Amino acid sequence: MTLERELIERSYYARQEGLQEGELQNAIKNAKRIIELSLQQGLDEDYIINFAHEVTDLSVEELKKIYDETVSVTS
């Protein structure tokens, strides 16, 4: 029974990690879209990053990196 319990726990944690990874990728995708649309509206960097931070659960540092990547791709 111990081996069975361990396999169940490993399966559970593997699913949790996959779910969290999917949520992270979705948040990054949403942040990129927010940044792209905000840049089209002519909004400034600080406003865009703060707004994206409120809407997603990404940190300001992560959003600054995404912003820089997005700006370099669109210019």
C-alpha positions in Angstrom: 0.0 0.0 0.0 2.9 2.4 0.6 4.1 2.2 -3.0 0.5 2.8 -4.2 0.2 5.9 -2.0 3.5 7.2 -3.3 2.5 6.8 -6.9 -0.8 8.6 -6.2 1.1 11.5 -4.6 3.6 11.7 -7.4 0.8 11.8 -9.9 -1.0 14.5 -8.0 2.0 16.7 -7.7 2.9 16.2 -11.4 -0.6 17.4 -12.4 -0.3 20.4 -10.1 3.0 21.4 -11.7 1.6 21.0 -15.2 -1.4 23.1 -14.2 0.8 25.8 -12.7 3.0 25.9 -15.8 -0.1 26.2 -18.0 -1.4 29.1 -15.8 2.0 30.8 -16.1 2.1 30.5 -19.9 -1.4 31.9 -20.1 -0.5 34.8 -17.8 2.5 35.6 -20.0 0.4 35.4 -23.2 -2.2 37.8 -21.7 0.5 40.2 -20.5 2.0 40.3 -24.0 -1.4 41.1 -25.5 -2.1 43.8 -22.9 1.3 45.4 -23.7 0.8 45.2 -27.4 -2.7 46.8 -27.2 -1.5 49.4 -24.7 1.4 50.4 -26.9 -1.0 50.9 -29.8 -3.0 53.3 -27.6 0.2 55.3 -26.9 0.2 54.5 -23.1 3.5 54.9 -21.3 5.6 52.1 -19.9 4.9 52.6 -16.2 1.2 52.7 -16.8 1.3 49.6 -18.9 3.4 47.6 -16.5 1.3 48.6 -13.5 -1.9 47.8 -15.3 -0.6 44.4 -16.5 0.6 43.7 -12.9 -2.9 44.3 -11.6 -4.6 42.1 -14.2 -2.1 39.2 -14.1 -0.3 37.6 -11.2 3.1 38.3 -12.8 5.7 40.3 -10.9 6.8 43.8 -12.1 10.2 42.4 -12.9 8.7 39.7 -15.1 6.5 42.3 -16.8 9.4 44.6 -17.5 11.2 41.8 -19.3 8.0 41.0 -21.3 7.6 44.7 -22.1 11.2 45.0 -23.3 10.8 41.9 -25.5 7.6 43.1 -26.9 8.9 46.5 -27.7 12.0 45.1 -29.4 9.8 42.8 -31.5 7.4 45.5 -32.6 10.0 48.1 -33.4 
